[in-house]
Amino acid sequence: MRSPKTIAVSSAAAAALVLGVGLGTASAAPAPTGTARPAAVGVCSSTALSGGAVRGTLPQAEVQRLLSPLTAQHRAQFGIPGKGPLGTAAGATADRSAAAQPLVSIHPAKGTAFKSLSGADGSCATQSVSTQLTVHNSATTIYTPTMYPPGGSCVELVTVYTQSVRSVSAWDWCRSVSFAASVPINSSFLATYGNGAGAYTGRVVRNSAASNTWTAALYNYSTARWDTLFTQSGTNQSGRTDGWDIEELYSSVAPSGQAYSCTDMAGLTFESSNISVRSNGTWSTATSANSDTHYDQPDSAFYCPTRSYQMLSTYDHWRAVG
């Protein structure tokens, strides 16, 4: 998804993106309007582990086939802004053919930012998910919500929508710097990991400080246990010790002045609630003590006049519509 840090991407940064085959071109129907319920009390801090993997996880070869166009290496080749709210636009290469590729010109972000604090070792949230969102333009990639815990995590938990993918996926920040695990968003996913209100609960926690080992897991509402999506250890390559739970997307602006992502997301609700941060093994609600909005860009950066955004509860619940 992203390459290491530095300056925020502006709307003038143009770059190329190839996303492969599509899911189809049917218009997205409005998503359910119900609010994503907070996870049941104690879910984030629950030690009830299944000992098994997330159900429906794709084979590694399929993850690579579907998501390899989003790798840092591919993005760098085409000069696309790196993954992350402060992703860096790579320089153009000699073999880049901008005229032959759709352009990515915007990369906005908004939501909760986790402060870089000593002892930070995890985050958790109940995040919206949709089987109805259809991406029509190959320049559009929607990572909403996406969660990256503070503390130099090896793993980011991302809700991914492209022309070819609707998934909850894990991004490896320590070794491959690419997507490493993925489960499709479909009826089976919702029956197992959905909370009944169009959302799932995910967390990323550090298991070992010595090896910097982190695990992304999804809460199985059928078994009331955590299933593992991905585990990684090593040295964090993002250069960050802060984190986020945000709305993030890449898209381009149509001649009308409206982003293509705006059309795709119209009428749909994107939301993250029950946002929590873990420090030295203890969970706390996201508040001004551990969070702020330092990754926020202005609403105008989304190039979507119909979009609305609210921080409903500072900083543990935000919602974006359209």
C-alpha positions in Angstrom: 0.0 0.0 0.0 2.4 2.7 1.1 6.0 3.7 1.1 7.6 5.5 4.0 6.4 9.0 5.1 7.4 12.6 4.5 5.3 15.3 3.0 1.5 15.1 2.5 0.3 14.5 -1.1 -1.3 17.4 -2.8 -4.1 17.3 -5.3 -1.5 18.3 -8.0 0.4 15.0 -7.7 -0.5 13.0 -10.7 0.5 9.4 -11.2 -0.4 6.1 -12.9 -2.2 3.1 -11.6 -3.2 -0.3 -13.1 -5.7 -2.3 -11.0 -6.5 -5.2 -13.3 -9.9 -6.8 -14.0 -13.2 -5.4 -12.6 -16.0 -6.6 -10.3 -18.5 -5.4 -12.8 -20.1 -2.1 -13.7 -23.5 -2.3 -11.9 -24.2 0.9 -9.9 -23.8 0.6 -6.2 -27.0 0.6 -4.3 -27.3 2.7 -1.1 -25.8 0.9 1.9 -27.8 0.3 5.0 -28.1 3.5 7.0 -27.8 1.9 10.4 -24.9 3.0 12.5 -22.0 0.6 13.0 -22.6 -0.6 16.6 -19.6 -0.5 18.9 -18.2 -3.9 19.7 -19.6 -5.7 22.7 -18.1 -4.6 26.0 -14.8 -6.3 26.4 -14.4 -7.4 22.8 -11.2 -5.5 22.2 -9.6 -6.7 25.4 -10.9 -10.2 25.1 -8.3 -12.9 25.4 -10.6 -15.5 23.8 -8.5 -16.7 20.8 -9.7 -19.3 18.4 -6.2 -20.5 17.6 -7.3 -20.6 13.9 -7.2 -18.4 10.8 -9.8 -16.0 9.6 -12.4 -18.1 7.6 -12.3 -17.5 3.8 -8.8 -16.2 3.7 -7.5 -16.2 0.2 -4.4 -18.4 -0.8 -1.2 -16.4 -1.0 -1.1 -16.7 -4.8 -4.6 -15.2 -5.1 -3.6 -12.3 -2.7 -0.7 -11.5 -5.0 -2.8 -11.8 -8.1 -5.5 -9.4 -6.9 -3.5 -7.0 -4.8 0.0 -6.9 -6.2 -0.9 -3.8 -8.3 -1.1 -2.0 -5.0 2.4 -2.9 -3.8 5.0 -0.2 -3.0 7.2 -1.5 -5.8 4.5 -1.2 -8.4 3.4 2.2 -7.1 7.0 3.5 -7.2 7.4 2.3 -10.8 4.5 4.5 -11.9 5.2 7.4 -9.5 2.1 6.8 -7.4 2.0 8.3 -3.9 3.1 5.8 -1.3 0.6 4.0 1.0 -0.3 6.0 4.1 -1.7 9.4 4.8 1.7 10.9 4.4 2.7 8.7 1.4 5.4 10.1 -0.8 5.0 10.4 -4.5 7.8 8.6 -6.2 9.7 10.2 -9.0 8.8 9.4 -12.6 10.8 6.7 -14.2 12.1 6.5 -17.8 9.7 3.7 -18.7 6.7 5.4 -17.3 4.0 6.1 -19.9 1.6 8.6 -18.3 -0.4 9.0 -21.4 -1.2 5.3 -21.4 -2.3 5.2 -17.8 -5.2 6.7 -15.8 -4.0 9.4 -13.4 -4.1 9.4 -9.6 -4.2 13.1 -8.6 -5.7 13.0 -5.1 -4.8 11.1 -1.9 -6.8 12.6 1.0 -7.2 11.2 4.5 -9.4 12.1 7.5 -10.2 10.5 10.9 -8.5 9.5 14.1 -4.7 9.8 14.4 -3.0 7.9 17.1 -0.2 9.8 18.9 3.3 8.3 19.2 3.5 7.4 22.9 5.8 5.2 24.8 4.3 1.7 25.5 1.8 1.9 22.6 1.2 -1.7 21.4 -2.1 -2.0 19.7 -5.4 -0.6 18.4 -8.9 -1.9 17.8 -12.1 -0.6 16.1 -15.5 -1.6 14.8 -15.3 -0.6 11.1 -18.0 -0.4 8.4 -18.0 -2.8 5.5 -20.0 -2.9 2.3 -20.8 -5.5 -0.4 -22.5 -2.8 -2.4 -19.6 -0.4 -3.2 -18.5 -0.7 -6.8 -15.4 1.1 -8.0 -15.8 2.1 -11.7 -12.6 4.0 -12.4 -9.2 2.2 -12.4 -7.5 5.2 -10.8 -9.6 4.8 -7.7 -8.5 2.8 -4.6 -10.5 3.2 -1.4 -9.0 2.2 1.9 -11.8 3.0 4.3 -11.6 2.5 7.1 -7.9 1.6 7.5 -6.3 1.1 10.9 -2.6 1.2 11.8 -1.7 1.0 15.5 0.9 3.2 17.1 4.2 1.7 18.3 6.0 0.8 15.1 3.6 -1.9 14.0 4.4 -4.5 11.3 0.8 -4.8 10.3 -2.0 -2.4 9.1 -5.6 -3.7 8.8 -7.3 -2.3 5.7 -10.8 -2.3 4.2 -10.0 -2.4 0.5 -12.2 -1.4 -2.5 -10.8 -1.4 -6.1 -12.2 -2.4 -9.4 -11.2 -6.0 -8.7 -11.4 -6.3 -4.9 -13.7 -5.8 -1.9 -11.7 -7.2 1.0 -10.4 -6.8 4.5 -6.7 -7.2 4.1 -3.4 -7.0 6.1 -0.6 -4.8 4.9 2.9 -6.0 5.8 5.0 -3.0 7.0 8.1 -5.0 8.1 9.1 -7.3 5.3 7.3 -7.4 1.9 5.8 -3.9 2.3 2.7 -5.1 0.4 -0.6 -6.9 1.1 0.1 -10.2 2.7 -3.3 -11.6 3.6 -6.9 -10.9 2.5 -10.4 -12.1 3.0 -13.2 -11.1 0.6 -16.1 -9.1 1.8 -19.2 -11.2 0.9 -22.2 -12.8 2.5 -20.0 -15.5 4.2 -17.8 -12.8 5.7 -20.8 -10.8 7.0 -22.4 -13.9 8.5 -19.2 -14.7 10.4 -17.5 -11.4 11.2 -20.3 -8.9 10.7 -21.9 -7.4 13.8 -25.4 -7.3 12.3 -25.1 -3.5 11.5 -22.8 -3.5 8.5 -19.5 -3.6 10.4 -16.7 -5.9 11.6 -14.4 -5.6 14.6 -10.6 -5.9 14.0 -7.6 -5.3 16.1 -3.8 -5.3 15.6 -1.6 -6.0 18.7 2.0 -6.5 19.5 2.7 -10.1 20.8 6.4 -9.7 21.4 8.4 -6.5 22.0 11.7 -8.4 21.6 10.9 -9.5 18.0 8.5 -6.7 17.3 5.8 -9.3 16.4 2.3 -8.0 15.6 -0.9 -9.8 14.8 -4.0 -8.6 12.9 -7.2 -10.5 14.0 -10.9 -10.3 13.3 -13.6 -10.9 15.9 -15.8 -13.9 15.0 -19.3 -13.0 16.2 -20.4 -16.6 15.7 -17.9 -18.1 18.1 -17.1 -15.0 20.2 -13.4 -15.5 19.6 -10.6 -13.8 17.7 -9.4 -15.4 14.4 -6.0 -14.5 13.1 -5.6 -12.8 9.7 -1.9 -12.2 9.6 1.2 -12.1 11.9 4.6 -10.5 11.1 7.7 -9.5 12.9 10.9 -7.5 12.2 11.8 -3.9 11.6 9.1 -1.5 10.7 9.9 0.1 7.3 7.3 2.9 7.5 9.4 5.1 9.7 6.4 5.8 11.9 5.6 5.2 15.5 2.2 7.0 15.4 -0.8 5.5 13.8 -4.4 6.0 12.5 -7.9 4.9 12.0 -9.0 6.9 9.0 -10.8 7.3 5.7 -8.1 7.1 3.0 -8.4 7.0 -0.8 -6.6 7.5 -4.1 -8.5 8.8 -7.1 -8.5 11.3 -9.9 -10.6 14.3 -10.6 -13.0 14.2 -13.6 -13.4 17.1 -16.0 -16.4 18.1 -13.9 -14.2 18.9 -11.0 -15.5 16.0 -9.0 -13.4 13.0 -8.0 -14.4 9.6 -9.5 -14.4 8.2 -6.0 -17.2 10.6 -5.1 -19.5 8.9 -7.6 -18.6 5.4 -6.3 -19.1 6.3 -2.6 -22.3 8.4 -3.1 -25.0 7.5 -0.6 -22.8 5.0 1.3 -21.8 5.3 4.9 -18.2 4.7 6.0 -17.7 4.6 9.7 -15.4 3.6 12.5 -16.5 3.3 16.1 -15.3 2.0 19.4 -11.8 3.1 18.4 -9.4 2.0 21.1 -5.6 2.1 21.8 -3.6 -0.4 23.8 -0.6 0.7 25.9 1.6 -1.7 27.8 -1.2 -4.3 27.4 -4.0 -2.1 28.7 -6.8 -0.9 26.5 -8.2 2.7 26.5 -10.8 4.5 24.4 -9.3 6.9 21.9 -9.3 10.3 23.5 -7.2 13.5 23.4 -4.7 11.7 25.7 -3.7 9.3 23.0 -5.2 10.6 19.7 -5.8 13.7 17.6 -6.4 14.5 13.9 -2.9 15.3 12.7 -3.5 13.4 9.4 -6.7 15.3 8.5 -6.9 17.1 5.2 -9.7 19.6 4.5 -13.0 18.3 3.1 -12.2 20.0 -0.2 -9.3 17.6 -0.7 -11.8 14.8 -1.4 -13.3 16.7 -4.4 -16.7 15.5 -3.4 -19.3 18.3 -2.8 -22.0 15.7 -1.6 -19.7 14.1 1.0 -20.2 14.8 4.7 -18.0 14.0 7.6 -18.4 14.1 11.4 -16.2 13.2 14.3 -19.1 12.0 16.4 -17.2 11.3 19.6 -13.7 12.6 20.0 -11.7 10.5 19.0 -13.4 7.1 19.1 -16.1 7.5 16.5 -16.1 9.1 13.1 -18.4 8.9 10.1 -18.2 9.9 6.4 -21.2 9.7 4.1 -20.9 9.8 0.3 
